[in-house]
């Protein structure tokens, strides 16, 4: 198994229009896209679950609920990934969505041609979003490559006849 470098693009003008179009947000105030080349294969939903699990971890709860105030569903559900609602999907992508009182967020997982990508799209619904997210985004951008690599390792070692954890 080869786990390669993670490419990244930050800023709406650096994200391809076809990828931005998969966001459900009418306006995008923040966008990033991280892409990993990998030999591991799975559906977009399996990749999302390999990245985040069925329910959020303690660290994810701290960041998503504690810092960002995101409203997450509780418990396991076929309609959610780590508490984020599955908001749309296609053959090679799945979109997760949630919101807090000051921002709305999409996570987009896309697969194609030996690559898996994770995109983050935010709309600031209140001024506080512009204050909270920029410092949080620095941590986010440091964490995402590791999330992709760990997911690739999980996908590569999973058996095809069972659900990826």
N, C-alpha and C positions, 0 to 999 in steps of 0.2 A: 504494500500500500504506500502510495506517495502522497504526502500532504505538503502542498507547496506554499508559496508566498501568498499573502493576502493583499490584493490590490484595493485601493480605496479612492473614492471621490467624495468630496464634501462641498456642498453648496448646490442649489437648484440648477444653476447654469452649468455645472459639471456632470449632472446626471442625465443620461439620454432621455429624450422626450418620450420615447416608447415606455420607458420604465416609470417616469413620473406620471404618465397617464394611467398607470395601474393603481395609483393612490386614489382614495375616495375623497380627499380633501380638495375643496374648491380653490383654496389658496394654500400655498406651502411656504412657511416662514423658515423652516430648517429642513435640510435633506442631506443624507449621506448614503453611500452604497459601498459595501465591502464585498469582494468577490474572491473566492478560493477555488483554485483548480484542484480537482480531486478525482480519483478513480472510483470512489464510493458512489453508489447510485441508490436513490430512493425517491419517493414522490415528494412534492413540495410540503405536504402536510407531515410526512415522516421526518423530513429535514427540520421543520419547525418544532416538532415534538422532541427531536434529538437535541435541538438547541436549548429549548426552554422547559421541556417536560409537560406533563398534564396539569400540574399545579405549580405555582411559583415557589421557588426556594426561599429560604429565609433572607438571603442577600437580595434576591429580586424583590421580595416584599418590602425590604428596607428602602430600596431605591425607588421602586415603582409606586408604592403606597406612601411610604414615609416622606420621601423627598419630593416626588412629583404629584402626590395626591391622586394617583390614577385609581379609578374605580374598576376593580377586578372581580370577576365572577368567582364564587367559592366552589370548591370541589371539582371533581373530574366531570367532564362532559364531552360528547363528540362535537359540540358546537363551540368549544373553547380550547385554547392552548395556553397553559400557564395563566389562566384567568382572563386572557384577551379573547374577545369574541371573534370568531371567524366571520369576516365581513365580505369576503369575495374569494373566488378561485377560478383558475383556468387550468389547462393541461400542464403548464410548466410554472405556475405560480399560486401562492396563497397569500391573502392579505388579512392581517389581524388588526383589530381596532379597539381602542378604549379612549377614555377622556378623564380629565379632572375638571375642576371648576375654572381652571385658567389655561388649559391647552387640550388639544385633541391630537391623538397619535395613531399612526399606522406603522406596522412592521410588515414588510413585504419580503417573502422568501421566494426566490426564483431559481429554477434549475435549467441548464441548457449546456449541451456540448462539453461535458466534463467539468462543469463549473456549478457552484452554488453561491448565491448572493443573498445578502441580508441588507435591505434598505430600511431606513428610518425616515419618516416624514412627519413633521409637526406643524400644527397651526396654533399660533398664540391667540387664545380667545380673550385674554385679559393681559394687561401690562405685566403682571407678575411673571407670565411665561417668558417674557424677554429678559427678566432678571434671573430666573431660576435655571433655565435650560443652558445658556452659554457656559457657565462653569461646570454644570453637570455633563455637558457634551464632551468636555475634555476627558472625563473619566470614561464615558460611553465609548469614545473612539479608541481608547486604550484597551477596553475589555472585548470589543467585538471580534478582533482577530482570534483571540483565544476561544471565544464561543464557537466560531466557525470550525476551528481545528478540533475542538473537543467533539463537536457534533459529527465531523467526518470520521473520527475514530469510533464513535458509537455506531454510526451507520455501517462502517466497514466490518465491524465485529458482530453485527446483529444477524440473526438467522432470518431468511426471507419468509419463513412460515410463522413468524410472530411479530407482534407490534413492537416498534422501536420505543423504548422507555422515554 
